[in-house]
Amino acid sequence: MKTLTKTILRSDELNCPSCVNNIESNLNSMEGIEKATVKFNSGKIEVDHNPELVTEDDLLAAVQQSGYSATVSPF
């Protein structure tokens, strides 16, 4: 049984639907991520992942590779 963690990131740089698709595709292609969902209106990025394979720093780096910045949000 996999142990998953939900990490919430926030980005103030999302200004178009293609931003959402780009970030979701990049995150969802990573090993250890069960599901990543980006909410355009709020800039909220929810990621269900295996913390043994993917760290918060890995998530932030993936968003940055997509061309955007993000921060870890407590909620």
Residue, then its C-alpha position, 0 to 999 in steps of 0.5 A: m500500500k502506497t503512503l501518499t502525502k498531499t502538498i499544496l503549492r501556490s503560484d501568483e503567476l498563472n495567467c492562462p489555461s495553458c499555464v495550468n496544462n503545462i504545470e499539470s503535465n510536468l508534475n503528473s509525468m513525475e514518478g511518485i506523483e499520483k495526481a496533480t491538479v492546478k486551479f487557475n483562479s486561485g493559483k492553488i496546486e494540489v499534489d498527491h505524492n509519495p514523499e519517499l520519492v518526491t519531496e517538496d523541493d522536487l515539486l517546486a523545481a518541477v513548477q519552476q521547470s514549467g516556467y513559473s514560481a511557487t511556494v509551499s502553502p500550509f493550506 
